[in-house]
Amino acid sequence: MTTSNPVSKITVAVPFQIYPPYSGGQLRVFELFKNLALWFDIDLVTLAHAGQKECVLEIVPGLREIRIPKSTEHQEAEDALTREIGVSTADVGLPQFYKLSPAYIEALGKSAGSADAVVTSHPYLYSAIREVSNKMLWYEAQDVEGSLKPKMLPDTDGGRKLALETVKIEQLCCMDSSLIMACSHDDGKLMENLYGTESSKITIVPNGVDTHKVKFISWKERVQKKSNKEEFNCLFLGSQHGPNTDAVNLIIEHAHHLSEVNFLIVGSVCRDFKPDCVPANVKLIGTVDDEMKSALLEKADLAINPMTYGSGTNLKMLEYFAAGLPVVSTPVGARGLDLEDGKSAIITDINQFDNAIRLVRNSRTDEIDSLVNTARRLVEKNFDWQVIAENLADTVQKRGLLKSEKQKRPNKKAIALVSPNIKEIVGTRSIFIWGAGSGGRETLELLRKKDTQVEGFIDNDPGKWQTDIMGLRVYSPTALAGFKEKPFIIIASLYATEIKQQLNSYGYIDQSDYKQRDLWMPYIFLW
C-alpha cells in the first residue's frame, strides 16, 4: 500500500481582508494563493477593520481566510494617525500598532505553529510574525515599499518618520527572508540596490489576470457593436492610491483638450474627486462589482494608464489586455511588463497622450486588431494566474524550500460571500449616514445600488447643515433627538472615534444602533 506525502502548509500574514477582492492588492493575494493552493494548504491570516466579525472562510479547497478584526484601541490609534498624516496609515502604522490587536497575534501564532513556511504580504507584519514564529520566512512584495512610500507620504516630520520606518522594516524583511517574490525584474534590482538583498533569494512573481474569466472582444467586434459610432470611451481603473489619484488628475487635464472623448473613471480612486469639480466628459463611476466591470471593459473603446510613478506592475494593464482593449500608457504605467511600443500597446510620454488617443480613434481596424491580439496572447502565455502559480511552485521545489506535489482538489468554485440585507438588521428604522464628505457620498452610492433608502446625512460641520448632497438633506446631530424611534446610523467619517462618543452620549448602542464603515474597503458589511 502506498501513502501520499503530507501536503506542506503555508501561513500568510496579510494586513487587510481578502474576500471578496476588489482592490489590486486584494486581487493579487486572492488569485496567487487561490491557484497556489493546488500545491499547498494555505491560511491567509488577515487583519480586518474593527467592528467586523471574526470568521474563518474556506475560499477554495486548500485555501482559508482567517479574518481577525482590529481591536477598538488599534483602530482608534490608526484613525488618529491617519488624521495627523492626511493619508491612510492602515499599512505603515502597523509596525507600531499591531500589538494593540492581541487576537490577531494569537491567530497568527496558532496558524504558523503548524506551518512549514510563513509569508508576509507587504513588510508591515514582519515583527508580528517574528513575535510568534521562527519558521522559514518568505516575502510577498507587491511593491518596493521603501521606494514607493516616500513619494506617497507628505513631506512633513510625521510623513518622513513613517517613510523611514517603512524602509527599515522592509530591509529587515528582505534580510530575514529565504524567498522574495518581486513583481518585476526592476523591483528585484531595486531591492538589491536599496537593501543589499541577495539576488539568489529573489524570484519574479508578476501580477496576473484570470484569462478564463475575462471575455476577449476584438476591435472589429467593438466597432460593430457600437450603437453610437461617434462616441469614444476611454477607461481607467484604479483604487484609492496615490499614483492612481495623480493619474486621474492628469486625465482631467487632458479631458479639457479632448471634449469629443468620454473618460470613464472606475474604482475607489473616485473618492478623491467631486463630480461637480471635473469636466463634463469625465465620468466618476466609482466602485463596481465584477459584472459591472466586465460590462465597462466591453463598452470601452480604449484603456489608458497615465501613471507617472509607482512600483511593481499595474494589474489593470493585464485586465485591459485580456479584454481586448487597446491601451495607451506611459512607460511608468507599462513598467515590469517588457512591452514594446506599437506591438502590444502604445507607450508614450504623458505630454503625447492627446495625440495617442486620437491616433487610436482614427486607426484602421486591422492595425488595432493586431495590437489587441498580440496583447491577449502575451497575458495568456506569461501573466495568467495559473501559469504564475505553477512557476512559483516549481521554483519552491527546485530551490529545496518545500516539497510541492500538485494535489487533486475537489472542483469547487470560490465561495460567494453575501452580506445580509441591511433591512434585516435595521428593521423599519430610518437610515442616516454620519459624515457628509467623500466617504459619506460613496456610502450612499453603495446603499443605493442595494436599493436601500437613506433618509439623510448627519454632520458636525455647521457649514453643511440644511444643504443638500446627492438629493439628501444634511442635518445637525441635535436632529436625532426629534425621532420617536432611533434611526440606524452608518458612520462614514475619519472622525469615527469622536462620533461614537457622541452617539453613546445620546444613548445609542454600538452595533445595535450604529455601525462604523471601513472607508478603505469599497463595500459595506454590517454584521
Backbone torsions as a table, in degrees:
resi	resn	phi	psi	omega
1	MET	NA	133.8	178.6
2	THR	-99.6	146.8	177.1
3	THR	-118.6	139.1	179.8
4	SER	-78.0	149.9	178.4
5	ASN	-69.1	144.4	177.5
6	PRO	-62.9	146.7	-179.4
7	VAL	-79.3	131.3	176.9
8	SER	-67.4	147.0	-178.5
9	LYS	-114.6	139.9	177.2
10	ILE	-122.5	131.6	171.7
11	THR	-106.2	131.1	-178.6
12	VAL	-117.0	122.0	175.8
13	ALA	-90.5	120.7	-174.4
14	VAL	-124.5	131.3	-175.3
15	PRO	-81.6	9.4	177.9
16	PHE	-152.3	159.3	178.8
17	GLN	-72.2	157.0	-170.5
18	ILE	-110.5	-40.1	-171.4
19	TYR	-110.2	131.2	-2.1
20	PRO	-79.8	146.5	-176.6
21	PRO	-82.3	136.3	176.5
22	TYR	-126.2	-50.9	-176.3
23	SER	-79.2	167.0	179.9
24	GLY	-59.3	-41.4	179.7
25	GLY	-63.6	-43.2	177.5
26	GLN	-63.7	-43.0	-178.8
27	LEU	-62.5	-40.0	-179.7
28	ARG	-63.0	-50.4	-179.4
29	VAL	-62.0	-46.4	-178.6
30	PHE	-58.8	-53.0	-174.9
31	GLU	-71.1	-42.0	-178.4
32	LEU	-61.3	-50.8	-175.0
33	PHE	-80.4	-24.4	172.8
34	LYS	-62.0	-43.5	-179.7
35	ASN	-77.2	-31.8	178.5
36	LEU	-71.0	-18.8	179.5
37	ALA	-68.2	-4.6	171.3
38	LEU	-73.4	-16.5	-179.1
39	TRP	-113.3	-29.5	-172.9
40	PHE	-133.1	157.0	165.5
41	ASP	-85.5	130.2	-171.4
42	ILE	-131.1	129.9	170.0
43	ASP	-107.4	125.3	169.1
44	LEU	-97.4	109.5	178.9
45	VAL	-96.2	104.0	-169.4
46	THR	-108.7	151.3	-178.8
47	LEU	-108.4	113.1	-175.1
48	ALA	-101.2	169.9	177.9
49	HIS	-64.3	145.2	178.5
50	ALA	-57.7	143.4	179.4
51	GLY	96.6	-18.3	175.5
52	GLN	-76.0	165.2	-175.7
53	LYS	-88.4	133.2	173.0
54	GLU	-67.0	132.7	-177.8
55	CYS	-157.7	164.4	174.2
56	VAL	-122.9	123.2	-178.1
57	LEU	-116.3	128.4	169.1
58	GLU	-87.5	105.4	-175.2
59	ILE	-74.6	-52.1	169.9
60	VAL	-142.2	163.4	176.7
61	PRO	-53.7	126.3	-179.2
62	GLY	95.7	-11.0	-178.3
63	LEU	-129.1	119.8	177.3
64	ARG	-119.3	145.6	166.6
65	GLU	-107.3	120.1	174.0
66	ILE	-100.3	101.0	-171.8
67	ARG	-97.3	121.5	-179.8
68	ILE	-120.7	123.6	178.6
69	PRO	-75.7	149.9	172.9
70	LYS	-63.0	151.0	173.8
71	SER	-70.0	160.5	177.7
72	THR	-59.0	-41.6	-179.7
73	GLU	-62.1	-42.0	177.9
74	HIS	-62.3	-48.6	-177.7
75	GLN	-61.6	-41.6	-179.2
76	GLU	-66.7	-39.2	178.3
77	ALA	-65.5	-40.8	178.4
78	GLU	-64.7	-45.4	-179.3
79	ASP	-62.0	-39.2	179.2
80	ALA	-65.2	-41.0	178.9
81	LEU	-67.2	-38.7	177.8
82	THR	-60.9	-41.8	178.3
83	ARG	-65.6	-38.0	-179.6
84	GLU	-67.0	-43.5	-175.0
85	ILE	-82.0	-35.6	178.9
86	GLY	99.0	-5.5	174.3
87	VAL	-136.0	165.6	-178.4
88	SER	-59.4	134.7	176.7
89	THR	-118.6	22.9	-178.3
90	ALA	-59.1	-33.1	179.7
91	ASP	-93.3	-54.0	-174.5
92	VAL	-67.5	-19.3	178.1
93	GLY	-83.8	-10.2	-174.3
94	LEU	-61.8	-41.5	-179.2
95	PRO	-55.4	-29.6	179.7
96	GLN	-96.7	-15.3	-174.4
97	PHE	-111.6	-13.5	-170.5
98	TYR	-60.5	-29.6	-179.9
99	LYS	-65.3	-17.6	178.9
100	LEU	-76.0	-6.9	177.9
101	SER	-118.2	74.2	-176.7
102	PRO	-62.2	-27.1	179.1
103	ALA	-64.7	-35.1	177.7
104	TYR	-68.1	-44.0	179.6
105	ILE	-60.6	-40.1	179.9
106	GLU	-64.7	-45.1	-179.3
107	ALA	-65.7	-39.6	178.8
108	LEU	-63.5	-44.4	179.6
109	GLY	-63.6	-40.0	-179.5
110	LYS	-64.4	-44.8	179.6
111	SER	-68.7	-44.3	-178.3
112	ALA	-64.9	-26.1	-178.5
113	GLY	-59.5	-31.6	-179.8
114	SER	-106.4	11.2	-177.9
115	ALA	-91.6	156.3	174.2
116	ASP	-95.0	-21.8	176.3
117	ALA	-151.1	149.6	177.8
118	VAL	-120.1	133.9	-178.5
119	VAL	-113.2	136.5	169.2
120	THR	-106.1	118.0	176.4
121	SER	-88.7	113.0	-162.8
122	HIS	72.6	161.4	-175.5
123	PRO	-88.3	-5.3	-162.5
124	TYR	-72.1	-20.0	179.0
125	LEU	-101.9	16.0	179.9
126	TYR	-56.2	-48.5	-177.6
127	SER	-64.8	-35.8	177.4
128	ALA	-63.3	-41.1	179.1
129	ILE	-62.4	-47.9	-176.6
130	ARG	-71.6	-15.3	174.8
131	GLU	-73.0	-27.5	-174.0
132	VAL	-116.8	-9.4	-174.0
133	SER	-153.4	143.9	172.1
134	ASN	-114.1	21.1	179.5
135	LYS	-68.0	164.3	176.2
136	MET	-53.5	132.0	-175.4
137	LEU	-108.4	136.4	170.7
138	TRP	-119.7	147.6	179.3
139	TYR	-114.3	116.6	175.5
140	GLU	-93.9	98.3	-170.7
141	ALA	-97.3	102.0	179.1
142	GLN	-72.5	-27.0	177.0
143	ASP	-145.7	178.2	164.3
144	VAL	-97.4	93.1	-171.0
145	GLU	-61.3	-34.5	-179.5
146	GLY	-67.3	-20.3	175.0
147	SER	-92.6	-35.7	-174.5
148	LEU	-78.8	-44.9	-172.2
149	LYS	-62.8	-38.1	177.3
150	PRO	-58.9	-24.8	178.5
151	LYS	-82.9	-21.5	-176.2
152	MET	-97.6	-30.6	-179.0
153	LEU	-81.8	149.5	-178.6
154	PRO	-66.7	152.3	-180.0
155	ASP	-83.9	66.5	178.3
156	THR	-126.1	171.1	178.3
157	ASP	-56.7	-45.5	-179.4
158	GLY	-66.0	-42.0	179.7
159	GLY	-65.1	-44.6	179.8
160	ARG	-65.2	-36.4	178.8
161	LYS	-63.8	-44.5	179.0
162	LEU	-65.1	-38.5	178.2
163	ALA	-62.1	-43.2	179.7
164	LEU	-64.9	-41.7	179.0
165	GLU	-64.8	-33.2	177.2
166	THR	-65.2	-44.0	177.6
167	VAL	-59.1	-44.9	-177.5
168	LYS	-63.9	-45.1	-176.7
169	ILE	-70.1	-35.2	178.4
170	GLU	-70.3	-35.9	177.4
171	GLN	-63.3	-44.6	176.7
172	LEU	-59.4	-42.6	-179.0
173	CYS	-62.0	-44.6	-179.8
174	CYS	-66.8	-40.2	-179.2
175	MET	-65.0	-36.4	-173.2
176	ASP	-87.4	-17.6	-172.1
177	SER	-80.9	142.4	173.7
178	SER	-85.5	-24.0	-179.2
179	LEU	-142.1	132.5	177.1
180	ILE	-121.3	121.0	179.6
181	MET	-95.7	99.8	-179.8
182	ALA	-94.1	148.3	-177.5
183	CYS	-73.1	-26.1	-175.8
184	SER	-153.9	164.7	176.1
185	HIS	-62.1	-36.9	179.0
186	ASP	-61.8	-42.2	178.7
187	ASP	-64.6	-40.3	178.3
188	GLY	-60.5	-45.1	178.4
189	LYS	-64.1	-36.8	179.8
190	LEU	-65.2	-39.9	177.1
191	MET	-65.3	-37.7	176.7
192	GLU	-61.7	-44.4	-177.1
193	ASN	-72.7	-40.8	-176.8
194	LEU	-73.2	-41.3	-168.0
195	TYR	-119.0	-1.5	-175.5
196	GLY	68.5	28.4	-178.2
197	THR	-66.3	136.7	177.5
198	GLU	-69.3	128.9	-177.8
199	SER	-62.5	-26.5	-178.3
200	SER	-67.3	-19.4	178.4
201	LYS	-79.3	-22.0	-168.3
202	ILE	-89.7	133.9	168.8
203	THR	-129.6	145.2	-177.0
204	ILE	-87.8	119.4	175.7
205	VAL	-122.9	89.4	-173.3
206	PRO	-70.7	166.6	168.0
207	ASN	-67.2	158.5	-176.5
208	GLY	-144.5	-170.2	179.5
209	VAL	-151.1	147.5	175.4
210	ASP	-85.3	94.9	-174.1
211	THR	-66.9	-18.6	179.2
212	HIS	-74.6	-20.6	-177.9
213	LYS	-96.0	-21.3	-174.4
214	VAL	-95.6	119.3	-178.9
215	LYS	-74.7	125.4	178.3
216	PHE	-89.1	130.3	177.3
217	ILE	-126.7	122.0	-179.7
218	SER	-69.3	162.2	178.8
219	TRP	-62.0	-38.7	179.1
220	LYS	-60.4	-43.4	178.1
221	GLU	-63.6	-41.1	179.9
222	ARG	-60.3	-44.1	-179.1
223	VAL	-64.0	-41.9	-178.2
224	GLN	-67.0	-33.1	-176.4
225	LYS	-79.8	-17.5	-175.0
226	LYS	-63.4	124.6	176.3
227	SER	-79.6	-31.6	177.8
228	ASN	-116.5	101.8	-174.5
229	LYS	-66.4	-19.6	-178.9
230	GLU	-85.6	-20.0	-177.7
231	GLU	-75.2	138.0	179.0
232	PHE	-136.4	118.3	-173.5
233	ASN	-112.9	125.2	175.8
234	CYS	-104.6	130.9	-174.8
235	LEU	-108.7	136.6	171.0
236	PHE	-131.8	125.6	176.3
237	LEU	-104.1	135.3	179.1
238	GLY	-168.0	141.0	173.0
239	SER	-86.4	173.0	179.6
240	GLN	-76.5	90.3	-171.3
241	HIS	-146.2	135.6	-172.8
242	GLY	-45.6	-51.2	179.2
243	PRO	-59.9	-35.7	178.5
244	ASN	-70.2	-39.3	178.5
245	THR	-61.1	-43.9	178.3
246	ASP	-65.2	-35.6	177.7
247	ALA	-63.9	-41.0	178.9
248	VAL	-65.9	-37.2	175.5
249	ASN	-59.0	-38.9	177.4
250	LEU	-68.8	-38.1	176.8
251	ILE	-60.5	-41.9	179.2
252	ILE	-61.6	-41.1	177.5
253	GLU	-60.6	-45.6	-178.0
254	HIS	-71.6	-28.1	-179.1
255	ALA	-61.8	-30.1	178.0
256	HIS	-63.8	-28.5	-177.8
257	HIS	-95.8	-6.2	-177.0
258	LEU	-126.9	61.9	-175.2
259	SER	-64.7	-18.7	-179.2
260	GLU	-84.6	-0.9	-176.7
261	VAL	-115.9	136.4	172.7
262	ASN	-94.4	134.0	178.2
263	PHE	-110.5	115.9	-177.3
264	LEU	-100.2	113.4	-178.0
265	ILE	-103.4	120.3	-173.1
266	VAL	-123.6	134.5	176.7
267	GLY	120.5	175.7	-175.6
268	SER	-70.5	-8.3	174.0
269	VAL	-59.1	-23.7	-179.8
270	CYS	-62.6	-19.5	179.3
271	ARG	-61.6	-25.1	-175.8
272	ASP	-82.9	3.9	-175.2
273	PHE	-135.8	146.1	176.6
274	LYS	-98.9	131.9	-176.7
275	PRO	-55.1	-33.5	-177.2
276	ASP	-82.9	3.2	-179.4
277	CYS	-113.8	13.6	178.1
278	VAL	-121.2	158.4	178.3
279	PRO	-60.6	157.1	-176.3
280	ALA	-62.2	-25.2	-178.8
281	ASN	-90.9	9.9	172.6
282	VAL	-108.2	116.1	-176.7
283	LYS	-105.6	114.3	178.1
284	LEU	-87.8	96.5	-173.9
285	ILE	-83.3	-32.6	178.3
286	GLY	85.3	-161.8	-178.2
287	THR	-73.8	142.6	-178.0
288	VAL	-137.4	160.7	174.7
289	ASP	-85.5	176.9	-176.2
290	ASP	-60.8	-38.1	-178.7
291	GLU	-63.7	-44.6	179.7
292	MET	-68.1	-39.1	178.9
293	LYS	-62.4	-40.7	177.8
294	SER	-61.6	-40.8	179.3
295	ALA	-64.2	-38.6	179.4
296	LEU	-70.4	-38.7	175.7
297	LEU	-62.4	-30.6	179.2
298	GLU	-79.4	-34.9	-176.4
299	LYS	-77.5	-31.6	-172.9
300	ALA	-66.7	155.5	176.1
301	ASP	-102.1	-24.0	-174.7
302	LEU	-154.6	145.4	173.0
303	ALA	-112.0	143.0	-178.5
304	ILE	-128.0	153.4	-179.5
305	ASN	-146.9	74.9	-175.2
306	PRO	-83.8	53.7	-178.9
307	MET	-76.6	143.3	178.4
308	THR	-116.1	-11.8	172.7
309	TYR	-158.6	165.0	-179.7
310	GLY	153.9	178.1	179.4
311	SER	-138.7	165.6	-177.1
312	GLY	72.0	-151.7	175.1
313	THR	-125.9	156.2	-179.1
314	ASN	-89.3	113.4	179.1
315	LEU	-60.0	-31.5	-178.2
316	LYS	-59.3	-34.2	179.8
317	MET	-60.6	-40.1	-177.8
318	LEU	-71.5	-34.6	174.9
319	GLU	-65.2	-41.9	177.3
320	TYR	-58.9	-48.9	-177.7
321	PHE	-61.3	-44.7	-177.5
322	ALA	-62.1	-33.9	-178.1
323	ALA	-80.5	-9.9	-179.2
324	GLY	87.1	16.7	177.9
325	LEU	-83.3	132.1	169.4
326	PRO	-65.3	148.2	-172.6
327	VAL	-127.1	133.7	168.8
328	VAL	-113.3	122.6	-175.8
329	SER	-139.0	153.8	167.6
330	THR	-75.7	163.5	174.5
331	PRO	-57.6	-36.5	178.5
332	VAL	-65.2	-40.6	179.1
333	GLY	-64.7	-25.8	-178.6
334	ALA	-98.2	7.2	-174.6
335	ARG	-57.9	145.3	174.5
336	GLY	79.1	-1.8	-176.3
337	LEU	-106.4	-4.3	179.0
338	ASP	54.1	49.1	-178.4
339	LEU	-91.0	148.0	176.0
340	GLU	-109.4	128.2	-178.0
341	ASP	-55.8	129.3	176.7
342	GLY	87.1	-5.4	-179.3
343	LYS	-100.7	-53.6	176.6
344	SER	-111.5	-20.7	-178.4
345	ALA	-159.6	166.9	174.1
346	ILE	-98.1	115.2	-177.9
347	ILE	-106.8	120.7	-175.2
348	THR	-150.0	158.8	175.1
349	ASP	-66.8	156.0	-175.8
350	ILE	-61.2	-31.7	-178.3
351	ASN	-74.0	-5.0	177.1
352	GLN	-109.2	10.3	-176.3
353	PHE	-62.6	-40.6	179.7
354	ASP	-56.2	-48.5	-178.0
355	ASN	-65.7	-38.8	-178.8
356	ALA	-66.0	-40.1	178.7
357	ILE	-64.3	-43.6	178.4
358	ARG	-65.2	-34.7	179.3
359	LEU	-61.6	-45.3	179.0
360	VAL	-64.1	-42.3	-177.1
361	ARG	-61.5	-32.7	-175.2
362	ASN	-103.1	6.6	-177.1
363	SER	-77.4	158.9	175.3
364	ARG	-72.1	150.6	-177.7
365	THR	-58.1	-43.1	-176.4
366	ASP	-65.3	-32.0	179.0
367	GLU	-66.6	-46.4	-178.7
368	ILE	-71.5	-38.2	177.7
369	ASP	-59.9	-39.8	177.4
370	SER	-62.2	-40.6	-179.8
371	LEU	-62.6	-50.6	-173.7
372	VAL	-73.5	-32.3	177.9
373	ASN	-67.6	-39.2	176.9
374	THR	-63.9	-41.2	-179.6
375	ALA	-65.7	-41.3	179.0
376	ARG	-63.0	-43.6	178.9
377	ARG	-62.5	-35.7	179.5
378	LEU	-61.9	-47.1	-178.3
379	VAL	-70.2	-35.1	178.2
380	GLU	-63.7	-37.5	-176.4
381	LYS	-79.9	-42.5	-169.4
382	ASN	-115.2	-19.9	-168.9
383	PHE	-127.9	17.5	171.9
384	ASP	-79.9	138.1	-174.5
385	TRP	-60.6	-32.8	177.9
386	GLN	-63.9	-41.7	178.3
387	VAL	-65.0	-43.5	-178.6
388	ILE	-62.7	-45.3	-179.3
389	ALA	-65.3	-40.3	179.3
390	GLU	-64.0	-41.3	177.5
391	ASN	-62.9	-39.4	179.8
392	LEU	-67.5	-43.8	178.2
393	ALA	-60.1	-38.6	178.5
394	ASP	-65.8	-40.3	178.7
395	THR	-63.8	-44.2	179.3
396	VAL	-59.2	-41.6	179.5
397	GLN	-67.4	-48.0	-176.0
398	LYS	-65.8	-30.9	179.9
399	ARG	-85.0	-0.5	177.3
400	GLY	70.9	25.4	-178.4
401	LEU	-81.3	-47.8	177.1
402	LEU	-148.0	153.2	170.6
403	LYS	-74.1	135.0	-175.1
404	SER	-131.2	79.9	178.5
405	GLU	-95.4	125.7	-176.9
406	LYS	-63.7	134.7	-175.7
407	GLN	-97.5	154.8	172.0
408	LYS	-93.3	91.2	-178.5
409	ARG	-87.9	150.6	173.3
410	PRO	-59.7	142.9	179.5
411	ASN	-79.5	89.0	-173.8
412	LYS	-129.6	131.1	178.8
413	LYS	-71.9	158.6	175.7
414	ALA	-60.0	147.7	-179.3
415	ILE	-61.2	153.5	172.5
416	ALA	-106.6	107.3	-177.7
417	LEU	-91.4	115.4	-175.6
418	VAL	-119.8	124.4	178.0
419	SER	-74.6	151.0	177.9
420	PRO	-65.1	154.5	175.7
421	ASN	-58.7	133.1	-175.3
422	ILE	-59.9	-34.6	-180.0
423	LYS	-65.0	-25.5	176.6
424	GLU	-67.1	-23.8	-179.1
425	ILE	-90.7	-44.5	-173.2
426	VAL	-92.5	-12.6	179.7
427	GLY	67.5	-131.8	-176.9
428	THR	-91.9	0.0	-176.7
429	ARG	-67.8	151.2	173.8
430	SER	-70.9	156.3	178.8
431	ILE	-115.7	129.2	173.2
432	PHE	-122.6	148.3	175.3
433	ILE	-104.5	123.5	177.3
434	TRP	-93.9	111.0	-176.5
435	GLY	125.3	107.1	-176.1
436	ALA	-103.5	25.0	176.5
437	GLY	-93.7	-156.1	-176.7
438	SER	-63.9	-37.7	178.4
439	GLY	-64.0	-39.4	178.1
440	GLY	-66.9	-40.6	179.2
441	ARG	-63.5	-43.2	179.7
442	GLU	-66.4	-38.1	178.0
443	THR	-61.0	-41.0	177.6
444	LEU	-62.3	-41.9	179.2
445	GLU	-61.2	-43.7	-179.7
446	LEU	-63.7	-41.1	179.5
447	LEU	-67.5	-38.6	178.7
448	ARG	-65.5	-33.8	176.4
449	LYS	-63.5	-25.8	177.6
450	LYS	-94.8	15.0	179.9
451	ASP	55.6	38.4	179.4
452	THR	-105.5	124.4	-177.1
453	GLN	-80.7	133.4	175.8
454	VAL	-116.8	135.7	-175.4
455	GLU	-83.0	-30.7	-177.6
456	GLY	171.9	-175.6	178.0
457	PHE	-108.3	151.2	167.8
458	ILE	-116.3	139.3	179.3
459	ASP	-152.8	148.9	179.1
460	ASN	-84.9	-6.4	-178.0
461	ASP	-85.4	110.8	-179.7
462	PRO	-58.2	-26.9	-179.4
463	GLY	-66.7	-17.5	180.0
464	LYS	-98.0	-13.8	-176.7
465	TRP	-61.1	138.6	177.9
466	GLN	65.1	16.7	169.9
467	THR	-98.9	166.8	179.7
468	ASP	-113.3	133.2	176.1
469	ILE	-126.6	121.5	-179.8
470	MET	53.6	35.4	175.8
471	GLY	85.2	4.0	-179.6
472	LEU	-118.8	145.3	-179.3
473	ARG	-79.1	144.4	175.6
474	VAL	-101.4	128.3	-175.8
475	TYR	-116.3	158.0	170.6
476	SER	-72.7	151.2	176.4
477	PRO	-56.9	-26.7	-179.2
478	THR	-65.0	-18.2	179.9
479	ALA	-66.0	-21.9	-178.9
480	LEU	-63.0	-25.2	-178.8
481	ALA	-70.5	-14.6	-175.4
482	GLY	-87.8	0.3	-178.4
483	PHE	-94.3	135.5	175.7
484	LYS	-66.0	-42.4	177.6
485	GLU	-112.6	133.4	-179.4
486	LYS	-57.5	128.6	171.1
487	PRO	-73.6	160.6	175.2
488	PHE	-89.2	132.7	-174.6
489	ILE	-109.9	129.4	170.5
490	ILE	-106.4	116.8	-178.8
491	ILE	-83.2	122.2	-179.5
492	ALA	-130.7	62.0	-174.5
493	SER	-148.9	150.5	174.7
494	LEU	-71.6	-13.3	179.9
495	TYR	-96.1	38.6	-174.3
496	ALA	-61.9	-36.7	-178.2
497	THR	-60.8	-47.3	179.8
498	GLU	-66.4	-38.1	-179.7
499	ILE	-66.1	-39.6	177.6
500	LYS	-61.4	-40.5	178.2
501	GLN	-62.1	-41.0	176.9
502	GLN	-61.6	-48.7	-178.2
503	LEU	-62.2	-39.2	177.7
504	ASN	-62.0	-38.7	179.5
505	SER	-67.8	-23.2	177.0
506	TYR	-86.0	-0.5	-179.0
507	GLY	90.4	11.7	177.7
508	TYR	-82.4	145.1	-176.8
509	ILE	-110.9	129.3	179.0
510	ASP	-56.6	137.7	-179.1
511	GLN	78.3	-41.9	-179.4
512	SER	-80.9	-40.5	-176.2
513	ASP	-113.1	-16.5	177.6
514	TYR	-153.1	159.2	-178.8
515	LYS	-145.4	136.5	176.5
516	GLN	-89.7	130.5	176.2
517	ARG	-90.7	138.8	173.9
518	ASP	-75.5	107.5	-175.1
519	LEU	-69.7	-16.0	-177.5
520	TRP	-91.0	-1.2	176.3
521	MET	-113.8	130.6	-172.3
522	PRO	-84.0	44.8	175.6
523	TYR	-159.3	174.5	-177.3
524	ILE	-124.6	122.2	169.4
525	PHE	-114.3	129.8	-177.9
526	LEU	-117.5	16.8	175.3
527	TRP	-91.8	NA	NA
